[in-house]
Amino acid sequence: MISATTALVFISLIIIIFAALQAYRENLWRIERKDLYDRIMAGGLAEYRSDAKEKPPPRGGNMVTVGLRKAHNQQMKQLRGDD
């Protein structure tokens, strides 16, 4: 059987975890609300993006060129015997 102090510690631990999760959720909601208000108040997408100071997405590489270079390098290593 569980002693009273163990049960009290267990219940208080559950309450602390619940309070921490609730505070985390509230913080996420605050950030989402701020972002939504910023989107609503912006005149257009360009203004919103300039206000948000988002970085542009990274440029994608050319998969064909990268694949050809890799295959060429492997072929040259085999021909030279650099295995």
DSSP file (Angstrom, degrees, kcal/mol; ACC not computed):
  #  RESIDUE AA STRUCTURE BP1 BP2  ACC     N-H-->O    O-->H-N    N-H-->O    O-->H-N    TCO  KAPPA ALPHA  PHI   PSI    X-CA   Y-CA   Z-CA
    1    1 A M              0   0    0      0, 0.0     2,-0.3     0, 0.0     0, 0.0   0.000 360.0 360.0 360.0 145.8    0.0    0.0    0.0
    2    2 A I        -     0   0    0      1,-0.1     2,-0.0     2,-0.0     0, 0.0  -0.601 360.0-124.7 -82.9 136.2    1.2    3.5   -0.8
    3    3 A S     >  -     0   0    0     -2,-0.3     4,-2.1     1,-0.1     5,-0.2  -0.311  23.1-110.4 -75.4 165.5    2.0    5.8    2.1
    4    4 A A  H  > S+     0   0    0      1,-0.2     4,-2.3     2,-0.2     5,-0.1   0.868 116.9  51.5 -66.1 -38.0    0.3    9.2    2.5
    5    5 A T  H  > S+     0   0    0      2,-0.2     4,-2.4     1,-0.2    -1,-0.2   0.894 109.4  49.9 -69.0 -38.2    3.5   11.1    1.8
    6    6 A T  H  > S+     0   0    0      2,-0.2     4,-2.4     1,-0.2    -2,-0.2   0.921 112.2  47.8 -64.4 -43.3    4.2    9.1   -1.4
    7    7 A A  H  X S+     0   0    0     -4,-2.1     4,-2.6     2,-0.2    -2,-0.2   0.900 111.6  50.6 -63.7 -40.8    0.6    9.7   -2.6
    8    8 A L  H  X S+     0   0    0     -4,-2.3     4,-2.4     2,-0.2    -2,-0.2   0.902 111.4  47.5 -64.8 -41.5    0.9   13.5   -1.8
    9    9 A V  H  X S+     0   0    0     -4,-2.4     4,-2.3     2,-0.2    -2,-0.2   0.913 112.6  49.9 -65.0 -42.5    4.2   13.7   -3.7
   10   10 A F  H  X S+     0   0    0     -4,-2.4     4,-2.1     2,-0.2    -2,-0.2   0.921 112.5  46.0 -62.6 -45.7    2.7   11.9   -6.7
   11   11 A I  H  X S+     0   0    0     -4,-2.6     4,-2.2     1,-0.2    -2,-0.2   0.906 113.0  49.5 -65.7 -42.1   -0.4   14.1   -6.8
   12   12 A S  H  X S+     0   0    0     -4,-2.4     4,-2.3     1,-0.2    -1,-0.2   0.877 109.5  52.7 -66.4 -35.5    1.7   17.3   -6.5
   13   13 A L  H  X S+     0   0    0     -4,-2.3     4,-2.4     2,-0.2    -2,-0.2   0.909 108.9  49.4 -63.9 -42.0    4.0   16.1   -9.3
   14   14 A I  H  X S+     0   0    0     -4,-2.1     4,-2.4     1,-0.2    -2,-0.2   0.907 111.0  49.9 -62.8 -41.7    1.0   15.5  -11.5
   15   15 A I  H  X S+     0   0    0     -4,-2.2     4,-2.4     2,-0.2    -2,-0.2   0.900 110.7  49.5 -64.9 -40.9   -0.3   19.0  -10.7
   16   16 A I  H  X S+     0   0    0     -4,-2.3     4,-2.3     2,-0.2    -2,-0.2   0.914 111.8  48.3 -64.4 -43.3    3.1   20.6  -11.5
   17   17 A I  H  X S+     0   0    0     -4,-2.4     4,-2.4     2,-0.2    -2,-0.2   0.919 112.0  49.5 -63.3 -43.4    3.3   18.7  -14.8
   18   18 A F  H  X S+     0   0    0     -4,-2.4     4,-2.3     1,-0.2    -2,-0.2   0.909 111.1  49.2 -62.5 -42.0   -0.2   19.8  -15.7
   19   19 A A  H  X S+     0   0    0     -4,-2.4     4,-2.2     2,-0.2    -1,-0.2   0.888 111.0  50.1 -65.4 -38.8    0.6   23.4  -14.9
   20   20 A A  H  X S+     0   0    0     -4,-2.3     4,-2.2     2,-0.2    -2,-0.2   0.911 111.5  47.9 -66.3 -42.6    3.8   23.4  -17.0
   21   21 A L  H  X S+     0   0    0     -4,-2.4     4,-2.4     2,-0.2    -2,-0.2   0.898 111.6  50.8 -63.9 -40.1    1.9   21.9  -20.0
   22   22 A Q  H  X S+     0   0    0     -4,-2.3     4,-2.4     2,-0.2    -2,-0.2   0.904 110.5  48.7 -64.7 -41.6   -0.8   24.5  -19.6
   23   23 A A  H  X S+     0   0    0     -4,-2.2     4,-2.0     2,-0.2    -2,-0.2   0.894 111.4  50.3 -65.5 -39.4    1.7   27.3  -19.5
   24   24 A Y  H  X S+     0   0    0     -4,-2.2     4,-2.1     2,-0.2    -2,-0.2   0.921 111.3  48.2 -63.2 -44.4    3.5   26.0  -22.6
   25   25 A R  H  X S+     0   0    0     -4,-2.4     4,-2.5     1,-0.2    -2,-0.2   0.898 109.7  52.2 -64.0 -41.3    0.2   25.7  -24.4
   26   26 A E  H  X S+     0   0    0     -4,-2.4     4,-2.2     1,-0.2    -1,-0.2   0.897 108.5  51.4 -62.1 -39.8   -0.8   29.3  -23.4
   27   27 A N  H  X S+     0   0    0     -4,-2.0     4,-2.1     2,-0.2    -2,-0.2   0.914 109.9  49.1 -64.4 -42.6    2.6   30.6  -24.7
   28   28 A L  H  X S+     0   0    0     -4,-2.1     4,-2.4     1,-0.2    -2,-0.2   0.915 111.5  49.5 -61.9 -42.4    2.0   28.8  -28.1
   29   29 A W  H  X S+     0   0    0     -4,-2.5     4,-2.7     2,-0.2    -1,-0.2   0.875 108.7  53.0 -65.0 -36.7   -1.5   30.3  -28.4
   30   30 A R  H  X S+     0   0    0     -4,-2.2     4,-2.3     2,-0.2    -1,-0.2   0.917 110.5  47.2 -64.0 -43.0   -0.1   33.8  -27.6
   31   31 A I  H  X S+     0   0    0     -4,-2.1     4,-2.2     2,-0.2    -2,-0.2   0.914 113.1  48.6 -64.6 -42.7    2.5   33.4  -30.3
   32   32 A E  H  X S+     0   0    0     -4,-2.4     4,-2.4     2,-0.2    -2,-0.2   0.901 111.2  50.0 -65.1 -41.0   -0.2   32.2  -32.8
   33   33 A R  H  X S+     0   0    0     -4,-2.7     4,-2.7     2,-0.2     5,-0.2   0.911 110.2  50.4 -63.3 -42.4   -2.6   35.0  -31.9
   34   34 A K  H  X S+     0   0    0     -4,-2.3     4,-2.3     2,-0.2    -2,-0.2   0.923 111.5  48.1 -61.5 -44.0    0.1   37.6  -32.4
   35   35 A D  H  X S+     0   0    0     -4,-2.2     4,-2.2     2,-0.2    -2,-0.2   0.906 111.8  49.9 -62.8 -42.0    1.0   36.1  -35.8
   36   36 A L  H  X S+     0   0    0     -4,-2.4     4,-2.4     2,-0.2    -2,-0.2   0.918 110.6  49.1 -63.7 -43.7   -2.7   36.1  -36.8
   37   37 A Y  H  X S+     0   0    0     -4,-2.7     4,-2.4     1,-0.2    -1,-0.2   0.894 110.3  51.9 -62.2 -39.6   -3.2   39.7  -35.7
   38   38 A D  H  X S+     0   0    0     -4,-2.3     4,-1.3     1,-0.2    -1,-0.2   0.899 110.2  48.6 -63.7 -39.9   -0.1   40.7  -37.7
   39   39 A R  H  < S+     0   0    0     -4,-2.2    -2,-0.2     1,-0.2    -1,-0.2   0.901 112.5  48.3 -66.0 -40.2   -1.4   38.9  -40.8
   40   40 A I  H  < S+     0   0    0     -4,-2.4    -2,-0.2     1,-0.2    -1,-0.2   0.906 113.5  46.4 -66.7 -41.1   -4.8   40.7  -40.4
   41   41 A M  H  < S+     0   0    0     -4,-2.4    -1,-0.2    -5,-0.2    -2,-0.2   0.687  91.6  97.5 -78.7 -18.1   -3.3   44.1  -40.0
   42   42 A A  S  < S-     0   0    0     -4,-1.3     3,-0.1    -5,-0.2     4,-0.0  -0.443  71.7-138.8 -71.6 144.5   -0.9   43.8  -42.9
   43   43 A G  S    S-     0   0    0      1,-0.1     2,-0.3    -2,-0.1    -1,-0.1   0.821  77.3 -14.6 -72.6 -31.1   -2.0   45.4  -46.1
   44   44 A G  S  > S-     0   0    0      1,-0.1     4,-2.2    -3,-0.0     5,-0.2  -0.932  77.1 -86.0-159.6 178.7   -0.7   42.5  -48.2
   45   45 A L  H  > S+     0   0    0     -2,-0.3     4,-2.7     1,-0.2     5,-0.2   0.876 122.6  54.1 -65.2 -38.4    1.5   39.5  -48.2
   46   46 A A  H  > S+     0   0    0      1,-0.2     4,-2.2     2,-0.2    -1,-0.2   0.914 110.0  47.2 -64.1 -41.4    4.6   41.5  -49.1
   47   47 A E  H  > S+     0   0    0      2,-0.2     4,-2.1     1,-0.2    -1,-0.2   0.905 112.3  50.0 -66.2 -40.9    4.1   43.8  -46.1
   48   48 A Y  H  X S+     0   0    0     -4,-2.2     4,-2.7     1,-0.2    -2,-0.2   0.928 111.8  47.8 -62.9 -44.3    3.4   40.9  -43.8
   49   49 A R  H  X>S+     0   0    0     -4,-2.7     4,-1.3     1,-0.2     5,-1.2   0.875 111.3  49.9 -66.7 -36.2    6.6   39.1  -44.9
   50   50 A S  H  <5S+     0   0    0     -4,-2.2    -1,-0.2    -5,-0.2    -2,-0.2   0.867 113.5  46.8 -70.3 -33.5    8.7   42.2  -44.5
   51   51 A D  H  <5S+     0   0    0     -4,-2.1    -2,-0.2     1,-0.2    -1,-0.2   0.886 113.4  47.5 -71.2 -38.8    7.3   42.7  -41.0
   52   52 A A  H  <5S-     0   0    0     -4,-2.7    -2,-0.2    -5,-0.2    -1,-0.2   0.700  98.7-143.3 -75.4 -18.6    7.8   39.1  -40.1
   53   53 A K  T  <5 -     0   0    0     -4,-1.3     2,-0.2    -5,-0.2    -3,-0.2   0.916  30.1-178.9  55.4  46.7   11.4   39.3  -41.5
   54   54 A E      < -     0   0    0     -5,-1.2    -1,-0.2     1,-0.1    -2,-0.0  -0.530  26.4-123.3 -76.1 142.4   11.2   35.8  -42.8
   55   55 A K        -     0   0    0     -2,-0.2    -1,-0.1     1,-0.1     0, 0.0  -0.615  33.0-105.9 -78.7 145.0   14.2   34.4  -44.6
   56   56 A P        -     0   0    0      0, 0.0     3,-0.1     0, 0.0    -1,-0.1  -0.359  46.5 -89.5 -66.6 154.4   13.6   33.2  -48.1
   57   57 A P        -     0   0    0      0, 0.0     3,-0.1     0, 0.0    -3,-0.0  -0.291  52.7 -93.2 -63.1 150.4   13.5   29.5  -48.5
   58   58 A P        -     0   0    0      0, 0.0     2,-0.2     0, 0.0    -3,-0.0  -0.315  44.8-103.6 -65.2 148.0   16.9   27.9  -49.3
   59   59 A R        -     0   0    0     -3,-0.1     2,-0.2     1,-0.1     0, 0.0  -0.488  34.3-124.8 -73.0 139.1   17.7   27.4  -52.9
   60   60 A G        -     0   0    0     -2,-0.2     2,-0.1    -3,-0.1    -1,-0.1  -0.565  22.0-125.2 -82.4 147.9   17.4   23.9  -54.2
   61   61 A G        -     0   0    0     -2,-0.2     2,-0.9     1,-0.1     3,-0.1  -0.468  27.3-100.3 -87.6 163.8   20.3   22.2  -55.9
   62   62 A N     >  -     0   0    0      1,-0.2     4,-2.2    -2,-0.1     5,-0.2  -0.762  31.9-164.3 -85.4 108.2   20.2   20.6  -59.3
   63   63 A M  H  > S+     0   0    0     -2,-0.9     4,-2.4     1,-0.2    -1,-0.2   0.834  85.2  54.6 -65.6 -33.3   19.9   16.9  -58.6
   64   64 A V  H  > S+     0   0    0      2,-0.2     4,-2.6     1,-0.2    -1,-0.2   0.947 110.1  45.0 -66.9 -47.8   20.9   15.9  -62.0
   65   65 A T  H  > S+     0   0    0      1,-0.2     4,-2.6     2,-0.2     5,-0.2   0.914 114.1  49.4 -62.7 -43.2   24.2   17.8  -62.0
   66   66 A V  H  X S+     0   0    0     -4,-2.2     4,-2.3     1,-0.2    -1,-0.2   0.912 112.2  48.5 -62.5 -42.6   25.0   16.6  -58.5
   67   67 A G  H  X S+     0   0    0     -4,-2.4     4,-2.5     2,-0.2    -2,-0.2   0.897 111.6  49.1 -64.5 -41.2   24.3   13.0  -59.5
   68   68 A L  H  X S+     0   0    0     -4,-2.6     4,-2.6     2,-0.2    -2,-0.2   0.913 111.8  48.7 -65.3 -42.1   26.4   13.3  -62.6
   69   69 A R  H  X S+     0   0    0     -4,-2.6     4,-2.7     2,-0.2    -2,-0.2   0.917 112.3  48.8 -63.2 -41.9   29.3   14.8  -60.7
   70   70 A K  H  X S+     0   0    0     -4,-2.3     4,-2.2     2,-0.2    -2,-0.2   0.930 113.4  46.0 -63.9 -45.0   29.1   12.0  -58.0
   71   71 A A  H  X S+     0   0    0     -4,-2.5     4,-2.4     2,-0.2    -1,-0.2   0.898 112.9  51.0 -64.8 -39.6   29.0    9.3  -60.7
   72   72 A H  H  X S+     0   0    0     -4,-2.6     4,-2.6     2,-0.2    -2,-0.2   0.928 110.0  49.0 -63.8 -45.0   31.9   10.9  -62.6
   73   73 A N  H  X S+     0   0    0     -4,-2.7     4,-2.1     1,-0.2    -1,-0.2   0.895 112.3  48.4 -62.0 -40.1   34.0   11.1  -59.4
   74   74 A Q  H  X S+     0   0    0     -4,-2.2     4,-2.1     2,-0.2    -1,-0.2   0.908 111.7  50.1 -65.9 -41.2   33.3    7.5  -58.6
   75   75 A Q  H  X S+     0   0    0     -4,-2.4     4,-2.2     1,-0.2    -2,-0.2   0.913 110.9  48.9 -63.0 -43.1   34.1    6.4  -62.1
   76   76 A M  H  X S+     0   0    0     -4,-2.6     4,-2.2     1,-0.2    -1,-0.2   0.881 109.0  52.7 -67.0 -37.3   37.4    8.3  -62.0
   77   77 A K  H  X>S+     0   0    0     -4,-2.1     5,-2.4     1,-0.2     4,-1.4   0.910 110.5  48.2 -62.5 -41.6   38.3    6.8  -58.6
   78   78 A Q  H  <5S+     0   0    0     -4,-2.1    -2,-0.2     3,-0.2    -1,-0.2   0.899 111.6  49.6 -66.5 -39.6   37.8    3.3  -60.1
   79   79 A L  H  <5S+     0   0    0     -4,-2.2    -1,-0.2     1,-0.2    -2,-0.2   0.875 115.1  43.2 -67.9 -36.4   39.8    4.0  -63.2
   80   80 A R  H  <5S-     0   0    0     -4,-2.2    -1,-0.2    -5,-0.2    -2,-0.2   0.689 111.0-122.3 -80.8 -18.1   42.7    5.4  -61.1
   81   81 A G  T  <5 +     0   0    0     -4,-1.4    -3,-0.2    -5,-0.2    -4,-0.1   0.813  64.1 142.1  81.8  31.8   42.4    2.6  -58.6
   82   82 A D      <       0   0    0     -5,-2.4    -4,-0.2     1,-0.2    -5,-0.1   0.184 360.0 360.0 -88.7  17.1   41.9    4.8  -55.6
   83   83 A D              0   0    0     -6,-0.3    -1,-0.2    -5,-0.1    -5,-0.1   0.557 360.0 360.0 -44.6 360.0   39.4    2.4  -54.0
